[in-house]
Amino acid sequence: MTPESHSQTPDRPSGDDARPGPPPGCPAHGPGPGGLARLHESDDLKKLYEQLREEHGPVAPVLIHDDLPLWVVLGHAESQQLVRSPGQFTKDSRIWSVLRDGLVKPDHPLMPHIAWQPMCAHNEGEQHRRWRGAIDTAVSATDFRSLRRYVNRSVQRVVNRFCEAGEAELVSEYAEHLPMAVMCHVLGMPDEYDDRMVQAARDMIRGTETAIASNAYVMEALNRLTARRRKEPRDDFTGHLVGHPAGLSDEEVSQHLRVVLIAAYEATANLLANVLRQVLIDPRFRSQLNGGQMTVPQAVEQLLWDEPPFSTIFAYYAKQDTELGGQRIRKGDGLLFAPAPANVDPRVRPDPTADMQGNRSHLAFGGGTHECPGQDIGRVIAEIGVDALLMRLPDVELSCDEEELTFTESIASRHLVSLPVHFTPRPQQEITQAPSHEVGAGSPAAYDWQIGGVPRQAPAPVAAPAPVGASASVGAPASVGAPAGGAGAEAGVTGADVGGAPDAGQIPAAAPVPPPLARPEPPQGAWQRFLRWWRGY
């Protein structure tokens, strides 16, 4: 950063004037050296980003742990310039000035994000093209129709675990499980999906004391998968990486599988939880979804604007002296790519609550040469994950007030802690069956497909069997067996209406009741048939 304004070496008192600063979390723990804001100590990053934008413009100087200086890019146009200028900015942290100067401790909390690793996310040039080319090939080989079928079946498996209880916590029981189940399938190791794999991934991302052991558990599974694909090539993501002409080593394959698995899992789990929360609490979504004015994919795109899965992405580094957003950037400076504040840049979005339907210019998946290669896979998981859940549990409702929902927030992301809901208990379904709220074949659904659905009107009571004498004159069995709303009901007549009372000399006998008529399947137009095919059923 510019020596005129922000030194790379934080000011530290020495000698007799040295005094210990207040501990982290202390109310007296204010701005850092030079009056710069400490991102990692903010209780409200959204508010802080707007204050920084007002004070410094689209690019602002900040501090992270150990008072290491960075620029945070708040502007939408400036963020696009950052990710689309490989001649000026790189993801290779080895050129970061404070790292070269030895100011980053080995146990720095953000070291997993900062440390250079032999993978495409941390490289540029020919090496990046080699690794990224292999990943892009593996992604492009994805059969999205088969993927949609598998997501639907995974929804069935996951929902079957709690559908009979009538209540669930949709973050830990659904949003954190569905993406892992699908990603294990995509990579080619569906048998590795279980509670332990989910817990290990969450542990790694949260950086707990057992994160290293969790990472080892995940890597063991990925190493086994890589070795297996060397011996038994298959048409899955790992098979395409192993067989790519770039000739990736086993270590390169397994390390990139880890990046794909964890990044896709974290982003999709966060996105899925956010969309579910918004659909449950926001009247705009509920009314628009119910009224057909907003599809689930459109709701997903809206949330990619409002709550991107990653608030910031570590990090880019200046390859030369340059200028960005009116700030003088020095060679070796670090810059945070920040989709969350960039998506609400008032220059492109004056009203942050505005409907962004049809607009995909958000930065939730990055951009440039490092744009997320698996974003369409994430979209499929999130879209079907919401759609299929609503089909299974159409009357799902939040079990607490919106104000009671809490988040854990870090520089990198903002996580919904829990999403408790309740619904009408429903039986389990076969995983090969399309997700539905129908109780069984031929039985009417209790609710229309919508959040907070209103029970359908109960069928009118079936008319009692008409006397034999009456039935002979009007064909009573036809009216007896007809469902409510059938031809007899439309005509407004029954056997009793027309045939009158039986003769006094006749003994009324119960007419045999024919078996109920099966409800005919509603006619399907070309669009409905296409959707059923597209979803894999």
C-alpha positions as CSV (number, residue, x, y, z in Angstrom):
1,M,0.0,0.0,0.0
2,T,1.1,3.5,-0.5
3,P,3.9,4.6,1.9
4,E,2.4,8.1,1.9
5,S,-0.7,6.8,3.6
6,H,-0.5,3.3,5.0
7,S,2.8,1.6,5.8
8,Q,3.2,-2.1,5.3
9,T,4.8,-2.4,8.7
10,P,2.3,-1.6,11.5
11,D,3.4,1.1,14.0
12,R,4.4,-0.5,17.3
13,P,5.5,1.4,20.4
14,S,8.7,0.4,22.0
15,G,10.8,1.1,25.1
16,D,9.2,2.7,28.1
17,D,6.2,3.8,26.1
18,A,5.2,0.3,25.1
19,R,1.9,-0.7,26.6
20,P,0.0,-3.8,26.0
21,G,-3.1,-3.2,23.9
22,P,-6.6,-4.3,24.9
23,P,-7.3,-7.9,24.3
24,P,-9.4,-8.9,21.2
25,G,-13.1,-8.5,21.8
26,C,-12.6,-5.7,24.4
27,P,-14.8,-2.7,23.8
28,A,-11.7,-0.5,23.8
29,H,-10.3,-2.5,20.9
30,G,-10.8,0.2,18.2
31,P,-9.2,1.1,15.0
32,G,-5.7,-0.2,14.2
33,P,-2.5,1.7,13.2
34,G,-3.3,4.7,11.0
35,G,-6.9,4.6,12.2
36,L,-7.7,1.7,9.8
37,A,-10.6,-0.6,10.5
38,R,-9.9,-4.2,11.6
39,L,-12.2,-6.4,9.4
40,H,-11.9,-9.4,11.7
41,E,-13.2,-7.5,14.7
42,S,-16.3,-6.0,13.1
43,D,-19.7,-7.1,14.5
44,D,-21.5,-5.8,11.4
45,L,-19.4,-6.1,8.2
46,K,-22.2,-4.8,6.0
47,K,-22.3,-1.6,7.9
48,L,-18.5,-1.3,8.0
49,Y,-18.3,-1.8,4.2
50,E,-20.7,1.1,3.7
51,Q,-18.8,3.3,6.1
52,L,-15.5,2.5,4.2
53,R,-17.2,3.2,0.9
54,E,-18.3,6.6,2.1
55,E,-14.9,7.4,3.5
56,H,-12.6,6.0,0.9
57,G,-14.6,5.2,-2.2
58,P,-14.7,1.9,-4.1
59,V,-11.3,0.7,-2.8
60,A,-10.5,1.1,0.9
61,P,-7.5,0.3,3.2
62,V,-8.2,-2.1,6.0
63,L,-6.4,-4.5,8.4
64,I,-6.8,-8.2,9.1
65,H,-5.4,-10.4,11.9
66,D,-2.1,-9.2,13.4
67,D,-2.8,-5.8,11.8
68,L,-1.7,-7.0,8.3
69,P,-2.7,-4.3,5.7
70,L,-4.9,-5.0,2.7
71,W,-7.1,-3.2,0.3
72,V,-10.8,-4.3,0.2
73,V,-12.4,-3.7,-3.2
74,L,-16.0,-2.4,-2.7
75,G,-16.9,-1.3,-6.2
76,H,-18.6,-3.5,-8.8
77,A,-16.6,-2.1,-11.7
78,E,-13.4,-2.1,-9.7
79,S,-14.0,-5.7,-8.7
80,Q,-14.4,-6.7,-12.4
81,Q,-11.2,-4.8,-13.3
82,L,-9.4,-6.7,-10.5
83,V,-10.4,-10.2,-11.6
84,R,-10.0,-9.4,-15.4
85,S,-6.6,-7.9,-15.3
86,P,-4.1,-10.8,-15.0
87,G,-1.3,-8.6,-16.2
88,Q,-1.8,-6.4,-13.2
89,F,-3.1,-8.7,-10.4
90,T,-2.4,-12.3,-9.5
91,K,-3.6,-14.9,-7.1
92,D,0.0,-16.0,-6.3
93,S,0.5,-14.9,-2.7
94,R,4.3,-15.4,-2.9
95,I,4.6,-11.8,-4.2
96,W,2.7,-10.3,-1.2
97,S,5.0,-7.8,0.4
98,V,4.2,-8.5,4.0
99,L,4.7,-12.2,3.4
100,R,8.1,-11.6,1.8
101,D,9.0,-9.4,4.7
102,G,8.3,-12.1,7.2
103,L,5.3,-10.3,8.9
104,V,2.9,-13.2,8.5
105,K,3.2,-15.7,11.3
106,P,3.0,-19.4,10.4
107,D,0.0,-19.9,12.6
108,H,-1.9,-16.9,11.2
109,P,-5.6,-17.7,11.3
110,L,-6.0,-17.0,7.6
111,M,-2.9,-18.9,6.5
112,P,-4.9,-21.7,4.8
113,H,-6.3,-19.0,2.5
114,I,-3.0,-17.1,2.2
115,A,-0.4,-19.8,1.8
116,W,0.5,-20.6,-1.8
117,Q,-0.5,-24.1,-2.9
118,P,0.2,-26.0,-6.1
119,M,-3.3,-25.7,-7.5
120,C,-5.0,-23.6,-10.2
121,A,-6.6,-21.2,-7.6
122,H,-3.1,-19.9,-6.6
123,N,-1.4,-19.8,-10.0
124,E,-1.3,-17.9,-13.2
125,G,0.1,-18.4,-16.7
126,E,0.8,-21.8,-18.2
127,Q,0.5,-23.8,-15.0
128,H,-2.9,-22.3,-14.3
129,R,-4.1,-23.1,-17.9
130,R,-2.9,-26.7,-17.5
131,W,-4.7,-27.3,-14.2
132,R,-7.8,-25.2,-15.0
133,G,-8.1,-26.8,-18.4
134,A,-8.4,-30.3,-16.8
135,I,-11.1,-29.0,-14.4
136,D,-13.0,-27.3,-17.1
137,T,-13.0,-30.5,-19.2
138,A,-14.3,-32.5,-16.2
139,V,-17.1,-30.0,-15.6
140,S,-18.1,-29.8,-19.2
141,A,-18.5,-33.6,-19.3
142,T,-21.2,-33.4,-16.6
143,D,-24.5,-34.9,-17.8
144,F,-26.9,-32.3,-16.3
145,R,-30.0,-34.4,-16.9
146,S,-28.5,-37.2,-14.9
147,L,-27.3,-34.7,-12.3
148,R,-30.8,-33.4,-11.9
149,R,-32.1,-36.9,-11.4
150,Y,-29.5,-37.6,-8.8
151,V,-30.2,-34.4,-6.9
152,N,-33.9,-35.3,-6.8
153,R,-33.1,-38.7,-5.4
154,S,-30.7,-37.2,-2.9
155,V,-33.5,-34.9,-1.7
156,Q,-35.7,-38.0,-1.2
157,R,-33.0,-39.7,0.9
158,V,-32.3,-36.6,3.0
159,V,-35.9,-35.6,3.5
160,N,-36.8,-39.2,4.4
161,R,-34.7,-38.9,7.5
162,F,-37.0,-36.3,9.1
163,C,-40.3,-36.1,7.1
164,E,-42.2,-38.3,9.5
165,A,-41.2,-36.1,12.5
166,G,-43.1,-33.0,11.4
167,E,-40.2,-30.8,12.3
168,A,-36.6,-30.3,11.2
169,E,-33.6,-28.0,11.4
170,L,-33.0,-27.2,7.7
171,V,-29.4,-26.1,8.0
172,S,-27.8,-29.0,9.8
173,E,-30.3,-31.7,8.6
174,Y,-30.7,-30.5,5.0
175,A,-28.6,-27.7,3.6
176,E,-25.4,-29.1,4.9
177,H,-26.2,-32.7,3.7
178,L,-27.7,-32.4,0.3
179,P,-24.6,-30.7,-1.4
180,M,-22.2,-33.2,0.1
181,A,-24.3,-36.1,-1.1
182,V,-24.4,-34.7,-4.6
183,M,-20.8,-33.6,-4.8
184,C,-19.6,-37.1,-3.6
185,H,-21.6,-38.5,-6.5
186,V,-20.2,-36.0,-9.0
187,L,-16.6,-36.8,-8.0
188,G,-17.3,-40.5,-8.2
189,M,-17.4,-41.6,-4.6
190,P,-21.1,-41.7,-3.6
191,D,-20.3,-44.4,-0.9
192,E,-18.2,-41.9,0.9
193,Y,-21.1,-39.6,1.7
194,D,-22.2,-39.9,5.3
195,D,-22.5,-37.9,8.5
196,R,-18.8,-38.1,9.1
197,M,-17.9,-36.6,5.7
198,V,-20.3,-33.7,6.3
199,Q,-18.8,-33.1,9.8
200,A,-15.3,-33.2,8.5
201,A,-16.0,-30.6,5.8
202,R,-17.7,-28.3,8.2
203,D,-14.8,-28.8,10.6
204,M,-12.3,-27.8,8.0
205,I,-14.2,-24.8,6.9
206,R,-14.7,-23.5,10.5
207,G,-11.0,-24.0,11.3
208,T,-11.5,-25.7,14.7
209,E,-8.8,-27.5,16.7
210,T,-9.6,-30.7,14.9
211,A,-9.6,-29.2,11.4
212,I,-6.2,-30.8,10.6
213,A,-7.5,-34.3,11.4
214,S,-10.7,-33.6,9.4
215,N,-8.6,-32.5,6.5
216,A,-6.7,-35.7,6.7
217,Y,-9.9,-37.7,6.7
218,V,-11.2,-36.0,3.6
219,M,-7.8,-36.4,1.8
220,E,-7.7,-40.1,2.6
221,A,-11.0,-40.6,0.8
222,L,-9.8,-38.5,-2.1
223,N,-6.5,-40.3,-2.3
224,R,-8.3,-43.6,-2.4
225,L,-10.6,-42.3,-5.1
226,T,-7.7,-41.1,-7.2
227,A,-5.8,-44.4,-7.0
228,R,-9.0,-46.3,-7.8
229,R,-9.6,-44.2,-10.9
230,R,-6.0,-45.0,-12.1
231,K,-6.9,-48.6,-12.1
232,E,-10.6,-48.4,-13.0
233,P,-11.3,-45.4,-15.3
234,R,-14.9,-44.2,-15.3
235,D,-16.9,-41.4,-16.8
236,D,-17.0,-39.2,-13.7
237,F,-15.3,-36.0,-12.6
238,T,-12.3,-37.8,-11.1
239,G,-12.0,-40.0,-14.2
240,H,-11.8,-37.0,-16.4
241,L,-9.1,-35.4,-14.3
242,V,-7.0,-38.5,-14.2
243,G,-7.3,-39.1,-17.9
244,H,-6.8,-35.5,-19.0
245,P,-4.0,-35.0,-21.5
246,A,-2.4,-32.5,-19.1
247,G,-1.1,-35.6,-17.2
248,L,-1.9,-34.5,-13.6
249,S,-0.1,-36.5,-10.9
250,D,-2.0,-38.3,-8.2
251,E,-1.2,-35.5,-5.8
252,E,-2.4,-32.8,-8.3
253,V,-5.6,-34.7,-8.9
254,S,-6.4,-35.3,-5.2
255,Q,-5.6,-31.7,-4.2
256,H,-7.8,-30.3,-6.9
257,L,-10.5,-32.7,-5.9
258,R,-10.3,-31.3,-2.4
259,V,-10.6,-27.7,-3.7
260,V,-13.6,-28.6,-5.9
261,L,-15.4,-30.6,-3.1
262,I,-14.9,-28.1,-0.3
263,A,-15.5,-25.0,-2.3
264,A,-18.6,-26.3,-4.1
265,Y,-19.9,-27.8,-0.8
266,E,-19.4,-24.6,1.2
267,A,-20.8,-22.3,-1.4
268,T,-23.8,-24.5,-2.2
269,A,-24.7,-25.3,1.4
270,N,-24.6,-21.6,2.2
271,L,-26.6,-20.6,-0.9
272,L,-29.2,-23.3,-0.2
273,A,-29.7,-22.3,3.4
274,N,-30.0,-18.6,2.4
275,V,-32.6,-19.3,-0.3
276,L,-34.7,-21.5,2.0
277,R,-34.6,-18.8,4.7
278,Q,-35.6,-16.1,2.3
279,V,-38.5,-18.1,0.9
280,L,-39.7,-18.8,4.4
281,I,-39.5,-15.2,5.8
282,D,-39.9,-12.8,2.9
283,P,-43.4,-12.0,1.8
284,R,-42.1,-10.9,-1.6
285,F,-40.8,-14.4,-2.3
286,R,-43.7,-16.2,-0.8
287,S,-46.3,-14.2,-2.8
288,Q,-44.3,-14.3,-6.0
289,L,-43.5,-18.0,-5.8
290,N,-47.1,-18.8,-5.0
291,G,-48.5,-16.6,-7.7
292,G,-46.1,-17.9,-10.3
293,Q,-44.3,-14.5,-10.8
294,M,-41.0,-15.8,-9.5
295,T,-39.5,-19.2,-10.3
296,V,-37.1,-21.0,-7.9
297,P,-34.1,-20.3,-10.2
298,Q,-35.0,-16.6,-10.1
299,A,-35.1,-16.8,-6.4
300,V,-31.6,-18.4,-6.4
301,E,-30.2,-15.6,-8.6
302,Q,-31.8,-12.9,-6.3
303,L,-30.0,-14.5,-3.3
304,L,-26.7,-14.6,-5.3
305,W,-27.0,-10.8,-5.4
306,D,-28.2,-10.3,-1.8
307,E,-26.3,-13.0,0.1
308,P,-23.4,-14.3,-2.0
309,P,-22.0,-17.6,-0.6
310,F,-18.6,-16.0,0.0
311,S,-18.5,-12.4,1.3
312,T,-14.8,-12.0,0.3
313,I,-12.3,-14.2,-1.5
314,F,-8.6,-14.2,-0.5
315,A,-6.9,-12.7,-2.3
316,Y,-5.3,-10.9,-5.3
317,Y,-1.8,-9.3,-5.3
318,A,-0.5,-6.4,-7.4
319,K,2.2,-7.4,-9.8
320,Q,3.2,-3.8,-10.4
321,D,2.5,-0.3,-9.3
322,T,-1.0,0.6,-10.6
323,E,-4.2,2.5,-9.8
324,L,-7.6,1.1,-8.8
325,G,-10.6,3.0,-7.8
326,G,-8.7,6.2,-7.3
327,Q,-6.2,4.5,-4.9
328,R,-2.5,4.1,-5.6
329,I,-1.7,0.4,-5.4
330,R,2.0,-0.6,-4.9
331,K,3.6,-3.7,-6.3
332,G,3.1,-6.5,-3.7
333,D,0.0,-5.0,-2.1
334,G,-2.8,-7.5,-1.3
335,L,-6.4,-6.9,-2.3
336,L,-9.6,-8.6,-1.1
337,F,-12.1,-9.5,-3.8
338,A,-15.4,-8.8,-2.0
339,P,-18.7,-9.9,-3.8
340,A,-20.9,-8.9,-0.9
341,P,-20.3,-5.1,-0.9
342,A,-19.7,-5.0,-4.7
343,N,-23.1,-6.5,-5.3
344,V,-24.7,-3.5,-3.6
345,D,-22.5,-0.9,-5.1
346,P,-24.9,2.1,-5.4
347,R,-23.6,3.0,-8.8
348,V,-25.0,-0.2,-10.2
349,R,-27.7,-0.9,-7.7
350,P,-29.1,2.4,-6.2
351,D,-31.8,0.5,-4.4
352,P,-30.3,-2.6,-2.6
353,T,-33.8,-4.1,-2.2
354,A,-34.5,-3.9,-5.9
355,D,-35.7,-7.0,-7.7
356,M,-32.7,-8.3,-9.8
357,Q,-34.7,-10.9,-11.9
358,G,-33.0,-11.7,-15.1
359,N,-29.7,-10.0,-14.2
360,R,-26.7,-12.3,-13.7
361,S,-24.0,-9.6,-13.5
362,H,-23.5,-10.3,-9.8
363,L,-20.0,-11.3,-8.6
364,A,-21.0,-14.3,-6.4
365,F,-19.0,-16.7,-8.5
366,G,-16.0,-14.4,-9.1
367,G,-14.9,-13.6,-12.6
368,G,-12.0,-13.6,-15.0
369,T,-9.7,-16.6,-15.3
370,H,-10.5,-17.7,-11.7
371,E,-14.3,-17.6,-12.1
372,C,-15.9,-20.6,-10.3
373,P,-15.9,-23.5,-12.9
374,G,-18.7,-25.4,-11.1
375,Q,-21.2,-22.6,-10.7
376,D,-23.8,-24.4,-12.8
377,I,-23.6,-27.5,-10.7
378,G,-24.1,-25.4,-7.6
379,R,-27.1,-23.7,-9.2
380,V,-28.7,-27.1,-10.0
381,I,-28.2,-28.3,-6.4
382,A,-29.7,-25.2,-4.9
383,E,-32.6,-24.9,-7.4
384,I,-33.7,-28.5,-7.1
385,G,-32.9,-28.5,-3.4
386,V,-35.5,-25.8,-2.8
387,D,-38.0,-26.9,-5.4
388,A,-38.0,-30.6,-4.4
389,L,-38.2,-29.8,-0.7
390,L,-41.3,-27.6,-1.3
391,M,-42.8,-30.5,-3.3
392,R,-42.3,-32.9,-0.4
393,L,-43.3,-30.5,2.4
394,P,-45.5,-27.8,0.9
395,D,-46.8,-26.5,4.2
396,V,-43.4,-26.0,5.8
397,E,-43.3,-23.0,8.1
398,L,-40.6,-21.3,10.2
399,S,-40.8,-22.4,13.9
400,C,-39.5,-19.2,15.3
401,D,-39.6,-15.5,14.7
402,E,-37.4,-14.1,12.0
403,E,-35.6,-12.0,14.5
404,E,-34.5,-15.2,16.4
405,L,-32.5,-16.5,13.4
406,T,-28.8,-16.0,14.0
407,F,-25.6,-15.9,11.8
408,T,-22.0,-16.6,12.3
409,E,-19.9,-14.0,10.4
410,S,-16.3,-14.0,9.3
411,I,-14.4,-12.0,6.8
412,A,-14.9,-14.8,4.2
413,S,-18.6,-15.6,4.7
414,R,-21.8,-15.3,6.6
415,H,-23.5,-18.5,7.8
416,L,-27.0,-19.1,8.9
417,V,-26.7,-21.0,12.2
418,S,-30.1,-22.8,12.1
419,L,-33.5,-22.8,10.4
420,P,-36.0,-24.6,12.5
421,V,-39.3,-25.5,10.7
422,H,-42.4,-27.5,11.2
423,F,-44.8,-29.2,8.7
424,T,-47.4,-31.9,8.4
425,P,-45.7,-35.2,9.1
426,R,-45.5,-37.2,5.9
427,P,-44.5,-40.7,5.0
428,Q,-41.1,-41.6,3.4
429,Q,-41.0,-42.0,-0.3
430,E,-39.1,-44.2,-2.7
431,I,-36.0,-42.4,-3.9
432,T,-36.8,-43.2,-7.5
433,Q,-40.1,-41.4,-7.2
434,A,-40.3,-37.8,-8.2
435,P,-40.5,-35.7,-5.0
436,S,-44.2,-35.1,-4.3
437,H,-46.5,-34.3,-1.4
438,E,-49.1,-36.8,-2.6
439,V,-49.7,-39.3,0.2
440,G,-50.2,-42.2,-2.2
441,A,-51.2,-43.2,-5.6
442,G,-54.7,-41.9,-6.4
443,S,-55.1,-39.9,-3.2
444,P,-55.5,-36.1,-3.5
445,A,-52.7,-34.0,-2.1
446,A,-53.5,-32.2,1.1
447,Y,-51.8,-29.0,0.0
448,D,-51.1,-27.2,-3.2
449,W,-47.4,-26.7,-3.9
450,Q,-46.6,-23.5,-2.1
451,I,-45.0,-22.3,1.0
452,G,-47.7,-22.0,3.7
453,G,-50.1,-23.8,1.5
454,V,-53.8,-23.7,2.4
455,P,-55.4,-27.2,2.6
456,R,-57.5,-28.0,-0.4
457,Q,-61.2,-28.0,0.2
458,A,-62.3,-31.4,1.5
459,P,-64.2,-33.6,-0.9
460,A,-68.0,-33.5,-0.5
461,P,-69.4,-36.5,1.4
462,V,-70.2,-39.4,-0.9
463,A,-73.9,-39.8,-1.3
464,A,-75.5,-42.8,0.6
465,P,-76.5,-45.7,-1.6
466,A,-79.9,-45.1,-3.2
467,P,-82.7,-47.6,-2.8
468,V,-83.0,-50.3,-5.4
469,G,-86.1,-48.8,-6.9
470,A,-84.6,-45.5,-7.3
471,S,-81.3,-46.7,-8.7
472,A,-83.2,-48.6,-11.5
473,S,-84.6,-45.3,-12.7
474,V,-81.5,-43.1,-12.6
475,G,-78.4,-45.3,-12.6
476,A,-77.5,-44.7,-8.9
477,P,-74.2,-46.5,-9.0
478,A,-72.7,-44.0,-11.3
479,S,-73.5,-41.2,-8.9
480,V,-72.5,-43.2,-5.8
481,G,-69.0,-44.0,-7.2
482,A,-68.4,-40.6,-8.6
483,P,-65.9,-38.4,-6.8
484,A,-66.9,-35.0,-5.6
485,G,-67.0,-32.5,-8.4
486,G,-67.9,-35.3,-10.9
487,A,-70.7,-35.2,-13.5
488,G,-73.4,-35.8,-10.9
489,A,-72.3,-33.0,-8.7
490,E,-72.1,-30.6,-11.7
491,A,-75.6,-31.5,-12.7
492,G,-76.8,-31.0,-9.2
493,V,-78.9,-34.1,-9.0
494,T,-78.7,-37.5,-7.3
495,G,-80.7,-40.6,-7.4
496,A,-82.8,-39.5,-4.5
497,D,-83.6,-36.2,-6.2
498,V,-85.1,-37.9,-9.2
499,G,-86.3,-41.3,-8.1
500,G,-88.1,-40.1,-4.9
501,A,-88.9,-42.3,-1.9
502,P,-89.3,-46.1,-2.4
503,D,-92.7,-47.7,-2.4
504,A,-94.1,-48.7,0.9
505,G,-94.2,-52.3,0.0
506,Q,-90.5,-52.5,-1.0
507,I,-87.8,-53.3,1.5
508,P,-84.8,-51.0,0.8
509,A,-81.6,-52.9,0.0
510,A,-78.2,-51.6,0.0
511,A,-76.9,-51.4,-3.6
512,P,-73.5,-52.9,-4.2
513,V,-70.9,-50.2,-4.2
514,P,-68.4,-50.4,-7.1
515,P,-64.7,-49.9,-6.4
516,P,-63.7,-46.3,-6.4
517,L,-62.6,-45.1,-9.8
518,A,-58.9,-44.3,-10.0
519,R,-58.2,-40.6,-10.5
520,P,-57.0,-40.1,-14.0
521,E,-53.6,-38.5,-14.5
522,P,-54.1,-34.9,-15.6
523,P,-53.2,-34.4,-19.2
524,Q,-49.6,-33.2,-19.7
525,G,-48.7,-30.7,-22.3
526,A,-45.4,-30.5,-24.1
527,W,-43.9,-28.2,-21.5
528,Q,-44.9,-30.5,-18.6
529,R,-43.5,-33.5,-20.4
530,F,-40.3,-31.6,-21.1
531,L,-39.9,-30.6,-17.5
532,R,-40.4,-34.2,-16.3
533,W,-37.8,-35.4,-18.8
534,W,-35.4,-32.6,-17.8
535,R,-35.7,-33.5,-14.1
536,G,-34.9,-37.1,-14.8
537,Y,-38.3,-38.7,-14.4
